[in-house]
């Protein structure tokens, strides 16, 4: 008899693999879950070893309380947990994990091996699980605590494995997770190794020391303390001085009851605390820790538990703003108004002079009507001005954000000039070149022209194998935190291809021995920092090299405000020797053309 039913029950293996998709998204997810389990186990030392950015091998070792032989197997069952007993316990959580899905999910998509032992037991337990199936369980000798090894992540789900990013990107994701945990638990020692290289060796320390160890000594030194105790929450931590604000990739961390969270609403509150004292393109750095009653927050709204709902978040908002302002004011980073009148400066006023004060006379034209199209206004007695035809001033369309506005008198979609114009014009405002062409009057943006010329020059030099770098007389040192250093190493060859030369100067520092000759040392360093902060390590080498060339051209292009006729003539000659004189490498128009017909129609 044929079965016409369409609904059926999935196998346990399939169910576990589907559930694993929520918890185990990439190797970083494995590191996060295992590290949090170690913290919940009371560990004071956690060692993490990773190979191939976690694709092939992840090991997490802790000195926590360990597990019994029976628990070592039960821990890999779905929804097996020691953290809660019923739904009510969700509102009194102070542990990192609680659902009992982490180990089951990890085991469902990898090969897992665990060694664990309690201090009270003579022997520990050794367990092996492949793809969610128990392969081995035995007693063994091992240290107190737990050691978990995860191999070949997604080996049984090739489609998921195919979608993993480049090793540089996956390692950066792992380091992100590691930092989020390490920053909130300075009382725990951590080590982190990748492919045999120790990237972090963190001893037990206080919060400020841990921030410096993870994010760099410079960041750690430029922090202002915050400590506010209210009936809603205890808020402590640090915010950066205005001078240490950054334009790209700021370190911004919120932690609630020992858990890293993302909270855009509170981030806005911090930004408001810096209102009017930071440049518009700068962002503050902060490390804020919230200690709050568990029943006042809900951490069970997202699988990764990075989103937390606060019961009183609208009341906490102004508290955060005020705390930031107070920290800035106390450090003299923000001017404060003093209302103390004790030592005020007195300005004497003569009563006699006051009595003789008279209102100054004011004269005005009572017949003037600003809305009359033919109203003529006397300016200085003889010159007169008509406002007729004012609408034409606003006839051009509003430019689209991020794009160049279309010139009002443009006669074609692209301002292309077929033949090279002879320089027979003049300079205007020190930054524009005006000259005649076969189509009409051309107005050239001298800076953009210089960018196009320099970009082509650098590109041609690199293609021909010529060196574009020059040695630095006094080599400077650039220092990264571990996260940015990982990214920089993936970009290093592209920087060197355009004239940079680097030499190792410590674990996360590099001495700059040579820079491209078209920029100053300080500009060269700024380009390195900006592109490293912008990149996630996924750009292919050709695209990255192109980005570096564009930045070099923009930084090295002449911004002279005293453009001479000779300079203008040379620039026009060079511009129209390039392949694309009409646009900069980023697509901005280099020149505008007012065609002859338009000029004749306007002024005869």
NUPADREN-791655 format. One record per residue (C-alpha): y, x, z. Coordinates in pm, whole numbers, plus 50000, padded with zeros to 5 digits. Layout:
SITE       v       u       w
SITE       Y       X       Z
...
//
This chain:
SITE       v       u       w
SITE   50000   50000   50000
SITE   50337   50145   49894
SITE   50591   50211   50169
SITE   50926   50061   50066
SITE   51108   50161   50385
SITE   51405   50394   50338
SITE   51483   50485   50698
SITE   51274   50748   50872
SITE   51296   50976   51176
SITE   51394   51338   51122
SITE   51173   51616   51253
SITE   51271   51804   51567
SITE   51337   52121   51368
SITE   51575   51940   51132
SITE   51754   51768   51421
SITE   51804   52101   51595
SITE   51935   52266   51279
SITE   52184   51984   51225
SITE   52298   52003   51589
SITE   52325   52380   51558
SITE   52584   52332   51286
SITE   52833   52204   51545
SITE   52778   52487   51791
SITE   52680   52787   51574
SITE   52929   52809   51289
SITE   52922   53188   51252
SITE   52820   53501   51450
SITE   53135   53467   51663
SITE   52999   53134   51792
SITE   52686   53312   51919
SITE   52890   53578   52099
SITE   53112   53311   52256
SITE   52825   53096   52386
SITE   52619   53385   52522
SITE   52919   53549   52690
SITE   53021   53222   52856
SITE   52665   53174   52981
SITE   52682   53522   53138
SITE   53009   53432   53312
SITE   52857   53110   53448
SITE   52565   53319   53575
SITE   52804   53513   53799
SITE   52798   53839   53605
SITE   53041   54115   53701
SITE   52951   54332   53400
SITE   52886   54207   53046
SITE   52791   54437   52757
SITE   52801   54315   52397
SITE   52637   54502   52109
SITE   52684   54386   51749
SITE   52557   54516   51417
SITE   52676   54421   51068
SITE   52939   54189   51213
SITE   52663   53989   51384
SITE   52468   53902   51070
SITE   52162   54101   51168
SITE   52193   54174   51540
SITE   52378   54050   51850
SITE   52287   54155   52204
SITE   52454   54034   52523
SITE   52353   54195   52854
SITE   52472   54076   53196
SITE   52401   54148   53562
SITE   52413   53781   53661
SITE   52164   53587   53870
SITE   51892   53565   53601
SITE   51628   53295   53558
SITE   51276   53215   53670
SITE   50984   53225   53425
SITE   50986   52846   53391
SITE   51363   52825   53342
SITE   51354   53100   53080
SITE   51166   52866   52846
SITE   51333   52541   52952
SITE   51676   52693   52882
SITE   51603   52677   52509
SITE   51536   52303   52511
SITE   51817   52077   52388
SITE   52036   51928   52661
SITE   51869   52144   52926
SITE   52146   52256   53164
SITE   52207   52365   53521
SITE   52575   52261   53507
SITE   52563   51879   53532
SITE   52328   51601   53641
SITE   52508   51291   53512
SITE   52816   51183   53316
SITE   53030   51171   53632
SITE   52992   51548   53666
SITE   53191   51592   53344
SITE   53508   51518   53543
SITE   53452   51793   53800
SITE   53359   52083   53570
SITE   53462   52438   53646
SITE   53193   52609   53437
SITE   53228   52739   53079
SITE   52933   52551   52932
SITE   52767   52226   53034
SITE   52598   52048   52743
SITE   52284   52258   52730
SITE   52305   52297   52353
SITE   52404   52662   52311
SITE   52068   52840   52346
SITE   51879   52562   52168
SITE   52123   52573   51876
SITE   52117   52952   51851
SITE   51738   52960   51863
SITE   51716   52693   51592
SITE   51887   52914   51332
SITE   51779   53269   51428
SITE   51516   53486   51593
SITE   51587   53511   51966
SITE   51445   53743   52230
SITE   51531   53716   52601
SITE   51462   53932   52906
SITE   51565   53784   53240
SITE   51499   53850   53608
SITE   51626   53720   53940
SITE   51691   53965   54222
SITE   51429   53794   54438
SITE   51151   53827   54174
SITE   50927   54132   54135
SITE   50882   54076   53761
SITE   51105   53933   53498
SITE   51031   53713   53197
SITE   51019   53801   52828
SITE   51055   53514   52580
SITE   51064   53512   52198
SITE   51166   53208   51992
SITE   51181   53195   51612
SITE   51358   52908   51441
SITE   51331   52695   51754
SITE   50957   52755   51805
SITE   50824   52942   52110
SITE   50646   53256   51983
SITE   50591   53454   52305
SITE   50623   53420   52681
SITE   50513   53693   52921
SITE   50601   53867   53247
SITE   50769   54207   53214
SITE   50963   54471   53403
SITE   51337   54451   53345
SITE   51669   54477   53527
SITE   51822   54196   53728
SITE   52023   53961   53511
SITE   51972   53847   53153
SITE   51957   54019   52817
SITE   51953   53807   52501
SITE   51902   53948   52151
SITE   51980   53735   51844
SITE   51855   53859   51506
SITE   51898   53739   51148
SITE   52134   53449   51205
SITE   52074   53160   50959
SITE   51760   53331   50825
SITE   51595   52989   50790
SITE   51907   52822   50642
SITE   51999   53043   50343
SITE   52278   52807   50236
SITE   52461   52855   50568
SITE   52410   53231   50553
SITE   52557   53242   50201
SITE   52884   53098   50327
SITE   52947   53372   50584
SITE   53260   53577   50507
SITE   53292   53950   50450
SITE   53188   54169   50744
SITE   53553   54255   50817
SITE   53638   53887   50855
SITE   53333   53799   51065
SITE   53398   54098   51294
SITE   53760   53987   51334
SITE   53636   53641   51436
SITE   53404   53797   51693
SITE   53684   54014   51834
SITE   53906   53705   51858
SITE   53644   53532   52070
SITE   53586   53844   52280
SITE   53957   53880   52356
SITE   53987   53515   52455
SITE   53716   53564   52717
SITE   53812   53914   52832
SITE   54177   53820   52890
SITE   54098   53541   53135
SITE   53833   53732   53337
SITE   53987   54069   53432
SITE   53757   54086   53735
SITE   53461   54127   53500
SITE   53390   54457   53325
SITE   53321   54435   52951
SITE   53202   54670   52681
SITE   53192   54585   52311
SITE   53018   54799   52048
SITE   52991   54751   51674
SITE   52754   54956   51457
SITE   52727   55218   51731
SITE   53103   55253   51787
SITE   53250   55143   52122
SITE   53558   54930   52050
SITE   53624   54814   52407
SITE   53535   54958   52746
SITE   53716   54738   52996
SITE   53695   54810   53369
SITE   53772   54557   53642
SITE   54152   54524   53661
SITE   54434   54279   53719
SITE   54574   54038   53458
SITE   54861   54259   53341
SITE   54633   54562   53310
SITE   54378   54357   53115
SITE   54646   54236   52872
SITE   54751   54597   52814
SITE   54388   54705   52766
SITE   54317   54431   52512
SITE   54650   54384   52332
SITE   54799   54731   52364
SITE   55005   54926   52615
SITE   55334   54827   52450
SITE   55259   54455   52488
SITE   55153   54504   52849
SITE   55476   54682   52942
SITE   55709   54419   52797
SITE   55596   54115   52994
SITE   55782   53889   53234
SITE   55591   53725   53518
SITE   55561   53347   53566
SITE   55428   53182   53881
SITE   55496   52811   53934
SITE   55310   52594   54183
SITE   55348   52216   54144
SITE   55149   51910   54245
SITE   55034   51883   53882
SITE   54908   52238   53829
SITE   54952   52602   53921
SITE   55094   52787   53619
SITE   55090   53165   53620
SITE   55088   53447   53370
SITE   55332   53629   53149
SITE   55578   53581   52864
SITE   55726   53854   52648
SITE   56082   53977   52659
SITE   56295   53868   52361
SITE   56298   54230   52242
SITE   55919   54231   52212
SITE   55897   53911   52006
SITE   55721   53961   51674
SITE   55747   53807   51328
SITE   55377   53801   51245
SITE   55060   53722   51441
SITE   55197   53701   51797
SITE   54956   53712   52090
SITE   54976   53357   52225
SITE   54716   53245   52478
SITE   54668   52943   52701
SITE   54387   52931   52957
SITE   54283   52635   53170
SITE   54049   52682   53466
SITE   53913   53003   53312
SITE   53877   52859   52960
SITE   54075   52956   52649
SITE   54238   52657   52480
SITE   54470   52578   52190
SITE   54761   52350   52273
SITE   55044   52319   52013
SITE   55240   52083   52242
SITE   55260   52342   52520
SITE   55331   52618   52265
SITE   55638   52418   52162
SITE   55744   52406   52528
SITE   55728   52787   52549
SITE   55930   52818   52227
SITE   56196   52586   52373
SITE   56228   52822   52668
SITE   56349   53089   52423
SITE   56591   52850   52253
SITE   56893   53028   52101
SITE   56793   53376   52219
SITE   56534   53461   51952
SITE   56594   53510   51579
SITE   56461   53219   51377
SITE   56180   53425   51222
SITE   56061   53578   51553
SITE   55793   53439   51782
SITE   55737   53505   52153
SITE   55412   53633   52299
SITE   55264   53469   52605
SITE   54959   53461   52831
SITE   54968   53149   53050
SITE   54699   53042   53295
SITE   54671   52684   53423
SITE   54477   52609   53740
SITE   54437   52233   53760
SITE   54206   51978   53919
SITE   53912   51919   53681
SITE   53956   51541   53690
SITE   54306   51585   53543
SITE   54174   51727   53214
SITE   53906   51638   52960
SITE   53726   51934   52802
SITE   53462   51722   52634
SITE   53663   51632   52324
SITE   53560   51916   52091
SITE   53226   52098   52035
SITE   53381   52442   52088
SITE   53582   52319   52390
SITE   53902   52487   52267
SITE   54089   52156   52270
SITE   54163   52006   52611
SITE   54333   51678   52695
SITE   54572   51684   52992
SITE   54638   51368   53187
SITE   54996   51477   53271
SITE   55088   51689   52969
SITE   55425   51514   52920
SITE   55518   51596   53279
SITE   55399   51955   53241
SITE   55611   52012   52929
SITE   55951   52045   53103
SITE   55791   52252   53380
SITE   55676   52507   53120
SITE   56019   52513   52954
SITE   56190   52567   53290
SITE   55942   52838   53396
SITE   56003   53036   53077
SITE   56381   53005   53107
SITE   56368   53117   53469
SITE   56157   53422   53383
SITE   56399   53521   53108
SITE   56706   53464   53325
SITE   56567   53660   53619
SITE   56513   53961   53393
SITE   56868   53938   53254
SITE   56721   53863   52912
SITE   56920   53541   52894
SITE   57280   53499   53006
SITE   57322   53249   53287
SITE   57635   53054   53382
SITE   57767   53134   53725
SITE   57940   52849   53904
SITE   58032   53046   54216
SITE   58408   53010   54254
SITE   58446   53258   54540
SITE   58549   53553   54321
SITE   58693   53360   54029
SITE   58982   53509   53836
SITE   59302   53312   53889
SITE   59545   53272   53601
SITE   59895   53208   53743
SITE   60102   52936   53579
SITE   60479   52931   53607
SITE   60604   52588   53702
SITE   60936   52658   53531
SITE   60765   52758   53206
SITE   60545   52450   53225
SITE   60850   52224   53252
SITE   61000   52381   52940
SITE   60686   52338   52723
SITE   60742   52119   52417
SITE   60499   51969   52168
SITE   60509   52169   51841
SITE   60635   51976   51537
SITE   60373   51868   51279
SITE   60458   51764   50923
SITE   60227   51598   50671
SITE   60234   51428   50332
SITE   60213   51054   50403
SITE   60153   50972   50034
SITE   59841   51192   49996
SITE   59520   51001   49906
SITE   59213   51231   49896
SITE   59011   50968   49708
SITE   59252   50937   49417
SITE   59103   51106   49109
SITE   59449   51196   48976
SITE   59612   51290   49307
SITE   59793   51621   49277
SITE   59843   51832   49585
SITE   60112   52092   49614
SITE   59976   52431   49720
SITE   60253   52669   49803
SITE   60512   52471   49610
SITE   60420   52542   49249
SITE   60044   52557   49188
SITE   59871   52219   49137
SITE   59500   52129   49128
SITE   59319   51830   48976
SITE   58993   51695   49121
SITE   58899   51509   48804
SITE   58537   51574   48697
SITE   58423   51691   49042
SITE   58082   51525   48985
SITE   57985   51802   48743
SITE   57980   52049   49029
SITE   57675   51873   49171
SITE   57489   51797   48849
SITE   57213   52049   48903
SITE   56899   51924   49071
SITE   56811   52016   49428
SITE   56596   52332   49426
SITE   56236   52301   49540
SITE   56168   52486   49865
SITE   56032   52836   49806
SITE   56119   52831   49430
SITE   56416   52947   49233
SITE   56664   52672   49139
SITE   56688   52593   48767
SITE   57023   52727   48637
SITE   57269   52452   48551
SITE   57343   52592   48206
SITE   56992   52708   48116
SITE   56909   52624   47753
SITE   56533   52679   47771
SITE   56253   52662   48030
SITE   56249   53041   48061
SITE   56552   53266   48037
SITE   56389   53487   47772
SITE   56596   53727   47568
SITE   56421   53867   47260
SITE   56640   54169   47200
SITE   56778   54419   47448
SITE   57142   54337   47524
SITE   57391   54618   47493
SITE   57590   54660   47811
SITE   57938   54553   47714
SITE   58033   54357   48020
SITE   58136   54400   48381
SITE   58011   54376   48738
SITE   58089   54085   48967
SITE   58090   54068   49348
SITE   57921   54407   49360
SITE   57576   54257   49295
SITE   57588   54081   48959
SITE   57608   54221   48609
SITE   57770   54009   48337
SITE   57718   54096   47970
SITE   57707   53932   47627
SITE   57385   53858   47437
SITE   57293   53690   47111
SITE   57244   53366   47304
SITE   57555   53370   47513
SITE   57667   53508   47848
SITE   57401   53668   48069
SITE   57439   53700   48448
SITE   57191   53949   48601
SITE   57101   53972   48970
SITE   57118   54350   49014
SITE   56882   54359   49315
SITE   56613   54153   49144
SITE   56649   54365   48832
SITE   56599   54674   49046
SITE   56283   54520   49200
SITE   56134   54456   48855
SITE   56220   54808   48734
SITE   56079   54979   49045
SITE   55762   54767   49046
SITE   55685   54863   48685
SITE   55762   55226   48755
SITE   55521   55237   49052
SITE   55249   55052   48861
SITE   55272   55292   48565
SITE   55262   55596   48794
SITE   54948   55472   48970
SITE   54777   55384   48639
SITE   54851   55732   48505
SITE   54720   55897   48821
SITE   55055   56037   48930
SITE   55125   56069   49302
SITE   55382   55827   49443
SITE   55364   55965   49797
SITE   55560   56230   49978
SITE   55476   56420   50294
SITE   55649   56321   50614
SITE   55831   56608   50784
SITE   55781   56458   51130
SITE   55465   56243   51112
SITE   55490   55914   51299
SITE   55210   55740   51483
SITE   55131   55371   51442
SITE   54914   55207   51708
SITE   54718   54882   51675
SITE   54521   54668   51914
SITE   54149   54656   51838
SITE   54179   54332   51642
SITE   54450   54459   51406
SITE   54289   54802   51384
SITE   53975   54642   51244
SITE   54185   54472   50977
SITE   54384   54787   50902
SITE   54069   54991   50837
SITE   53968   54738   50571
SITE   54312   54782   50406
SITE   54344   55159   50448
SITE   54213   55259   50104
SITE   54457   55023   49931
SITE   54750   55173   50121
SITE   54634   55523   50030
SITE   54612   55426   49662
SITE   54990   55371   49652
SITE   55092   55694   49824
SITE   55020   55660   50196
SITE   54816   55918   50383
SITE   54668   55857   50729
SITE   54498   56076   50986
SITE   54312   55944   51295
SITE   54514   55979   51615
SITE   54299   55826   51888
SITE   54074   55521   51889
SITE   54321   55267   51748
SITE   54613   55486   51639
SITE   54690   55657   51308
SITE   54927   55939   51221
SITE   55119   55872   50900
SITE   55125   56201   50709
SITE   55268   56068   50380
SITE   55448   55756   50259
SITE   55550   55627   49913
SITE   55860   55816   49800
SITE   56057   55501   49715
SITE   56095   55384   50076
SITE   56208   55532   50407
SITE   55961   55615   50683
SITE   56066   55314   50890
SITE   56032   55077   50592
SITE   55692   55223   50511
SITE   55571   55152   50865
SITE   55716   54800   50856
SITE   55516   54728   50538
SITE   55195   54845   50707
SITE   55252   54624   51011
SITE   55349   54316   50811
SITE   55059   54330   50565
SITE   54808   54406   50840
SITE   54931   54105   51039
SITE   54924   53881   50730
SITE   54577   53983   50614
SITE   54244   53856   50739
SITE   54053   54131   50560
SITE   53929   53904   50280
SITE   54168   54010   50000
SITE   54002   54196   49715
SITE   54137   54547   49663
SITE   54330   54474   49342
SITE   54509   54176   49499
SITE   54593   54375   49810
SITE   54723   54671   49612
SITE   54941   54431   49414
SITE   55086   54293   49741
SITE   55166   54644   49863
SITE   55338   54733   49534
SITE   55552   54419   49552
SITE   55659   54499   49909
SITE   55737   54860   49814
SITE   55948   54744   49520
SITE   56137   54495   49739
SITE   56203   54753   50011
SITE   56285   55038   49773
SITE   56505   54844   49530
SITE   56874   54926   49541
SITE   57088   54687   49746
SITE   57410   54874   49674
SITE   57722   54661   49714
SITE   57928   54907   49510
SITE   57766   54867   49170
SITE   57946   55097   48925
SITE   57966   55044   48549
SITE   57742   55346   48494
SITE   57480   55213   48736
SITE   57496   54872   48572
SITE   57445   55018   48225
SITE   57141   55222   48336
SITE   56990   54922   48517
SITE   57024   54694   48213
SITE   56866   54962   47994
SITE   56572   55004   48239
SITE   56527   54631   48294
SITE   56477   54551   47928
SITE   56232   54837   47893
SITE   55991   54656   48126
SITE   55726   54411   48005
SITE   55865   54107   48191
SITE   56240   54153   48242
SITE   56303   53782   48303
SITE   56121   53763   48638
SITE   56046   53966   48948
SITE   55679   54031   49037
SITE   55699   53726   49266
SITE   55831   53499   48992
SITE   56201   53485   49081
SITE   56445   53467   48789
SITE   56622   53798   48726
SITE   56901   53660   48509
SITE   57068   53336   48401
SITE   57204   53269   48054
SITE   57493   53037   47972
SITE   57450   52962   47603
SITE   57737   52982   47356
SITE   57738   52609   47281
SITE   57781   52522   47649
SITE   58072   52763   47680
SITE   58241   52613   47371
SITE   58188   52257   47496
SITE   58331   52337   47837
SITE   58636   52545   47753
SITE   58672   52526   47374
//
